[in-house]
Amino acid sequence: MKKVFFASLFVVLVSAGCSEYNKVLKSSDIQYKYDKGVEYFDDDKFFNALPIFEELIGLTRGTQMAEKVYYYHAQTNYFVRDYYLANYYLTNFTKTFSYSPLAEECQFLAAMCSYKLSPVYSLDQTDTKVAINEMQLFLDTYPSTSLRDSCNKMVMELNAKLERKSYEVAQLYEKTAYYNSAVIALEDAIVDYPTSPYREDMFFLMVRASFKYAEKSIDEVKVERYNECMEHYYKFVASYPKSDFLKSAETYFEASREEIERLNEKL
């Protein structure tokens, strides 16, 4: 009997809640709809609040309520985790209401949307690059923000993904015998990420990939390409004289030198 009673009570309460919500949606009282939308928002009922604020945007355009309605609408999209739409509306808020005291929060959350959209390092990193740019724009716009440390920490995390992605792409080029592409990718990565934890590995991979590239080349260009391998070796040794990869790198260096001597003797 108790189970039947509580089940019936639950149905009544849900029905009552739906009835109240339908009343809000159908109401033509803008202030009432706004107050209920804020109430739902404050109670974390974001899916209830969203349709209300979507309707109010059109109804309050050009009025004093417009700023707060747009703010809640953008925020609600963020909290229902529709990050693409939230980024769009939050960014629009900062442009439309650039002097609003809420603009700083909205610009930060717009950048947070892109941060949350940033995928694991193995996937396409377009959203990661967008997030870094938006975080930097936020810091440039609000240099005294209390969120500076949090932003810098997230930018470091996002950059780490790009570093890992660059390193993995270069490795893949080498594994699939695209040796010249591997060298170019490694050179770019070393310039772009001078403090990368993969930097030592990348210097060594340049030596190995450039040797293999020379090895697979036609005789007419082999001397030039073996010389390039030796140049990469010199750079590697200068940067990491005590590297664990040093002996392996020396092997490629000596093999390059011997091949250059052999090829020159044929001329």
C-alpha angles and dihedrals in degrees: 000000000000091000091051091048095051092044090053091047090052091053091050092049093047091047090049090050092050090048091053092047092049088051090055093048093049096044119111091201104108096194091049092050091048094049091049091047090054090046091054090046093051089049090053091247091136097157088056093047097048100072090046094054091042089059093042093056090070094039096051101038110136094013132107089257093059096088096053093042091052090046094053092043092053092044092049091055088052094052094048084055097241089141099172092055092039091054090051095050096040091051091048090051091056090050097044096041100027093153095049118118085229094059095088092054092047094049090050092049090048088057089045089057090059090044090055091047092054106112131213114294094257093065131070109299101207092114090048091056091047090051092052091050092048093048090050092047089052091051091048092049094046106028093166096049119139087224094067096105092048091049093048091050091052092046089054090051092049093047089052089060091052091048092051091046092052092049093048092048091052091049090050091052090054094046091051092048096250089133100163091049088050092054093048092048091049093049091051092047093051091052094043096045109032093166097044116141086224094057097104091048090049093053090052093045089055090057093049097042093047090051092051090046090054091045092056094045128100116264094253092068102028096096092054093048095046087052088054089053090053091050090053088050092054091050091048094050092046091054099038111022092163098042121145086229093059097101092049091048090050089055091058091044094052092044089051092050092049092048091051090052091048093048092047090052089057092058 
